[in-house]
């Protein structure tokens, strides 16, 4: 059913069943956000799949109103949208020839004077992007992102290819100068680089820059994945900060990921009206983009699923500056609708969370176990229904948390969804081990005498689960397909007794 939301312009509609947080888009492949702009009437999100584009607007980054366009097609291999005064400008990348001497691609421009409802292509390319063959003999630009660099009063274009990035600058969006190239090979293994973003963040009063990208699906990385670097931008080049050990001696450069799960895809960010840096990303993986339940032979009609918006910050750690994230959710109704259970024993037979389930919820849970009379593990099962469940397993002795979706519901649609990986995988900071179905990470826990405590925040939506550590350094995102009847929560301990210190569950608007 299509309905017009209150306050929308005539003809601007939202699909009630799916568009609470999911702007509609069509196209082939995995739909991806490409631009997130803060404009006078709210945040505008542009998504793209193939050559089809869509746009939606939101006042809170949680509830989106679809904006129809006269023509969804902006022919290009990739691109992005920026605000230039009162106009919107789309910069569109077109692949060119590629040989051993390098590759040349072009960027064209289209302008909109009505907030993206109609687009008017401008003649000729605004820039030819030449990637030197010494960097990648058969490199082909895969994607681009354009951001405003206020500190240097210029625009910056970041063009990704198979192994690195080319940086270009402009004062008017029409005349561009290539200023530097960054070879990202030491931080990257897997598929071609795509969906880059360059963003400034405050770190204790100093501006640092974060460069992130998504790598295309590869067995080495268990599908597509997103990584980041922290460094400095001087207006011409990005210089990554090198890794260091806790003793201050040089160490190998760590592989940093924005999310240690399999299903955070193509993140983008914006500074909202309150000054927060907010990240939005698609939920999914290129390994099974067109195979998941709900996918059809005509993906033009398929909406994307968005991860919960996350507020980003930079913090100091003994290993160097790191991104931390916290989910931004919207509880339904007054505070009285939240439910809390506290100070309950957890055994193999008991379930203190039996009354707290739901299809869409935001839960904060704190657990405790003794080193002497301790459970070997404590398992939180979410979206339960009979034999269907997704497990979060805390192992106090190991100091780890595992997300296991092997029994999460529909899994047979792709062998890449739950089948064990035959590749050794690329290590990442905080990641202990991973397969297609499970992810095990280091998990922060506090110790007081013989007691250990762990806290976790779990955001559940009809087709995804996201888990966040208390310090924000660890996030895990996973797609699940349990079916509408799976709404239960279970908590159980093995090989001993644990304690539920507290659990508070807030119902939220379903995605």
N, C-alpha and C positions, 0 to 999 in steps of 0.2 A: 504494500500500500504506500502511495505517495501522499504526503500531506505538507501543506505550507505552514511553517512555524510562525508563531506570533512575532510580528516585527519584521518579517522578511518582505522583500520587495515583491510585487506581483510577478508570478512565474518562477520565483526562487523556492525550490522545494527540498524536502529532506525525506529520505526513506526512513520511516519510523523504526523499522526492525533492525536497521544496521547503522544508521548514520549518527547515532548519538555521539560517537567519537570517530566515525569512519567516513571521511569524504569520499564520494563516489569517483571512480576512475575506471577506464577501460584500457585495453591494450594487451600485448603479448608479454610473457615473462612475468616476473614478480613486480607488481606495482610498487613504486617507490616515491617517497617525498623528495622533491628537488629544491624547494625554496620555502622559507618561512619568514614572512615580512610583518613587522609591526607598523600598521597604517592607522590613520585617525579613527576608523570605525572598528578596529580590532586587529587580531592577528590573521593574516591570510596565508593559507597553506596551499601550495601548488604541488600536485602529484603527476607522475608520468609513467606510462608503460607503452613501449613502442613509440609511435608518433602521436599518441593521444594524450592530451593534457586535461587536468581538471583543477578546479579551484574551490576552496571553501573558506568561510570566515568564522571566527570565534571570538567571544569576549573573554573566555576563561581558559582556552586551550583544551577544554574537555568536551564541550558541546559545539558541534560544527553545523553550519548552515551552508548547504551546497549553493554555489553560484553558477548558473548555467551560462555557457558561452555560445556565441553564434557558430563558431567553428572550433571543435576540439583539436583539430589537426594543426600542429606546427612541425612541418617536416624537418627532421634532424635526427642525428644519431644520439645526441644527448643535449642538455642545456640547462639553464636556470633562469630565474626571474629576479630583477632588482627594482627598487623604487628610485626613480630619477625625478625629483620634485613631485609634481602632481601626477606624472605619468608612470606607467610600468613598462619596463624594457625586458624583453626576452633575448638572451644571448644563446645562440644555437650552434652546436658543433656539428660539422659535416666531415666525415672521413674522406681523406684523399688518398693519393698513391703512396705505397710503402715499398722500399727496396733496401738494399744493403747500405745505401748512402744516407738513409733516414726516411722520414715520412713528412708529408706536408698536408695538413688539413686546414679547413677554413672555419671561421666563426662569422655568422651573419646575425642580424639584429631585426627584431620586430618590436613595434611600439604600440602601446594601448593607452588611450586617453579616457577610457571608461572603466577603469579598475579591472581590466582583463577580460571583459565580456566580448570585445572584438579586438583583433590584432591586425596591424598594418606592417607588412614586411618592408624594410628599407633596402634600397638597391645595393648590390655588391657586398663582398665580405668586409667586415671591419678589421679583420686581422687574419693573416695566414700563420698557423702554428706549425713551426718546423721543429721536429724532435731530432736531434743529431744521432746519426747511426752509431756513434761511439757509445751512447748510453744504452741503446737497445737496437740491434741491427735491423729488426723488422718491427719496430715500435709503431703502434697505432694509437693515437689519443683515444681514450675510452670515455672520458667524462670531464666536465669542468664545473667550477663553482666560482662565482664572482662575489666579492664582499667589499664593503666600504671601509677603508682605512682612514679614520678621522685624524689620527695622530700625524699622518703625512699628507692629508688632504688629497687623497687619490683613491681610485678603484684598484683592486687587486684581482687578477684572474689566476686561478690555480687549475692547471690542466694535468690530468692523470694519464699515464700510459701504462704499459705492462709492468714497469719496474720503478717508476719514479714520478717526479712532478716537475713541470715547467711553470715558473712564475712570471707574469706579465703585469705591467702597471699602466694606468691611464688616468688622465684628469677629466675626460669627457665621454668615456665609454665608446668612442669611435676611433681613437688613435691609440694604439697599444705598443708597448716596448717590452720585449723579453729581457728580464734582468738576471735570472739565475735558474739553475737546474739542481734538483735534489735527487740523488740516487738513494732510493729507500730499500735497496736489496738486503742490507744487514738487519732490517726490522721486518722483512716481509718474506714469506714463503706461501705459495699457493697460486690462486688464479690471478688474473689481471686486476690492477688497481682500478677502482671506480668510486664514485660518490665522495670526493674529497670535501673537506671543509677546513677553514682556517679561522680561528676565533680568539679574541683576547679575553683573558681572565685575570682577576686580581689575585695576587698571592702576597698577603701581608703588606699591602700598600704599594706593591710593585706590579706592573703589568707584564704578564708572561703570555705566550701564545701557544695554542694547542692546534696541531695539525692531525686530523684523523681521516681515515679512508676505509672503505669496504673492499675486501678482496673477493673476487668471483669464486664460485664453487670449485673446490679441489679436494681430492681425498686426503691430502696432507693437512688440511685445516678442517676436516669434517664438514665440508660444504663452504658456504660463504661466511665471512666473519669480519668484524670491524676492529681496527687497531688505532692507536694514537701515539703521538710524540709530544713532549713538552719542550719548548725552546724559546728562542727570541726571533723577532722580526724587526729588521732595521729599515724597512721600506723597500728593500730590493731583494733580500734573501732571508730564508728561514734557516736558522742554525739550531739543530736539535741539541738538547742537553745530554751529555754522555752519562752512562750509568756509573755509579760508585758504590762501593761496599760500605758497611757500617763503620769500618775502620778508616774510611777516607781514601783507601787505595783504589786505583782504577779497577773496574769490573766490566764484564761483558754487558753490552747494551741489552736491557730487558725488553721482552716482548710484552707490550701493554695493550690490554683490550678494554674497550668501553663496557663490555658485558662478557661474562665467561660462559654463558649459555650458547645455544646454536641459533637462536632465532631473533636476534636484534639486527635489523637490516637497514642500511642507508640512513643513518641518523643525520639530522640537520638541527640547527639551533637558531635562537633569536634572543635578543635582550628585550624583555617585555616592558610594559609601561612602568612597572615598579622597580626596574633595574636588575631583575633576576635574569640569569642566563638559563634558558629553558631548552631542553633537547626533546625532539620528537623523532620517532623512527617507526618504520614498518615492522611488523612481526612476521617472520617467515624465513625461509632459507632457499636459495636457488636450487638446492638438490631436489626439492619436491614442490617447486613453486606452482606447477600446473596440475599437481596430482592430489592435492589435499581435498578432503570432503568439502563439497560446495563449489569446487572448480568445475568449469564446464568447457565444452569445445569452443564456446564463444566468450572468451574472457573479457570482452568489452563490457559485459554486464556485471562483472564481479567487483565488489568494493574491496579495498585493502583493509587490513586490520592494523590498527596503530597500537604501539606499546603505550603504557601509561606515560604521560609527560614527566620529565625528570628535571629537577633543578640541579645545575652543575656548579661545583666550586673546585678550586685548587687548594690542596693542603700540603704542608711539608710532611714527609715521612723519612725515616732513617735511610731509605733507598733513594730519596729524591722527591720532587714534586709529583703528586698524583691527582687524577680526577676523582672526585667523589660525587655521588648522585643520591637524590632523595625523591621518591615518587610524589607527584602532585595529583591528589584524588579529590573527589567531591562526594561526601557522604549524602545519603538520601534522608531527608527529614531532619527533625531536631535531634539533639544529642541523646535523647531518651531511647532512640532506636538502636543505639550501640548496646552491645551485650558483653558482659565481663564475667569470667570465671577465675577464681583465685585460690591458691593454696590447696591443691588437690593432688593426691598420690597418683602416679602413673605406673601401671603394671601392664602385663600382657593381656589381662582380661578386662581392665577398666577402660572407659572412654569418657573423660570429663568434658569433651567437646561435642557430645552427641546432639546438643540443642543449638549449635552455633553455625550450622552449614549454610550454603547458599551458592547460587550460580555466579554471583559477582560480589566480591567482598574485599575489604582491606583489613588484614588481621595483624596485630602486634602480639607476639608470643614470647614469653621468657620461661626457660626451662632450667632445672637444677639437678645435678647428679653428684653423688659422693664418690670419692676415689676409693673408698673402702667397701661400701655396700652400694655399688654403682651398677646401673644398667649398662650393658655393652653398647647399646644404641637406643635412641628414642626416635620413633617414626611418626611423623605427622602425615596423614593421608588426606588429600584434598580431592574434591569432586568425586566422592565415593558413591557407588551404586552396585551392590553385589560384589562381583570380581573386578569391577572397574575402579581404579584409583591411581593417583599420581602421588609418589612418595617423596617426602623430604626427611632425610635420615641424618640425625646428629650423632656423631661418635665422639664422646667426650675425651677418651684416651688419645685419639688421633688428632683432635681439634679440627674436625672436618665436617662439612655438610655436603650431602649428596642429593641431587635431584634425579629421580628415576621415573621415566614415563613409559616404561616397557609394558605396563598394564593400564595405560591411561584411557583406553577406549579404542577408537578406530586407529589402527597402526599398520594395516596390511596394504595400504595404498601405495607405499614405496618402500623398497628394501633399505633405502637410505635413512628412513625415519627411526628405526629401532635396531637394525642389524648391526652386529659388532663391526667396528672398522678394522680393516686389515693393515692400515698404515700406522706407523709409530706415532704420527701426529707431531705438531709443532708445540713445544712447551711455551707456556705463558705464565707471567707472574701471578701467583695465587692459585693456579690450576694444578691439581694433584694428578688427576687422571680423567679421561673422558672417552666415551663411545658415542654411537649414534643415539642411544637411549638414555645414557647417564652422564652426569657431570659431577665431579667431586672437587671441591675447593677447600682451601684453608678457611677456617671460620673463627673469628675472634671470640674468645670466651674469657671470662674473669674468674679468678681463683681467690678464695678466702679460706685459708687452712686447707682442709681436704675437700672443700666444696668447689664445684665448677658450675658456672652459669653461662648460658648462651641466650642471645636475643635475636629474633628475626622478624622482619616485616614481610608479609606475603600479600601480594595483590593478585586476586583471582578474577578472571573474566571468562565468558563462555568458551573461548577457544585459546586461552593462554594463561600462564602463571608466571609471575615475576617475584623474585626473592631478593631482599636487600639486607645487608649487614648493618649493625648499629653505627659503624663508623663511615658507612657509605662507600667503602673501598671495593666491596664485592657486590655485584649484581648478576643474577642468573635469569635469563628469559627463555621460556620454552613454549612451543605450540603444543596444545593437547586437544583431543576431540572426544570428550567423554559422553556426549549426548545430553539433552536437556534434563533428563531425569536424575543425573548424577549431581547431587547437591550436598552430600554428607561430608562431615569432618570427623576424622578419627585420630586419636593419640594413644600410642602404646609403647611400652618399653620391653626390651628383651634382656634376658639374663640378669634380672634384678629389678630394682624399683627406682624410679626417678620422681621428681616433683614438678608439677606445673605451678610455677610461681604466679603467673597471671596470663590471661588471654583475653584480649579485647577485640571484638569483631564489629566492623562498621559496614553495613550494606552500602554499595556504591552503584552508580549508574553503569549498566552493562554496556560493553563495547559492541 
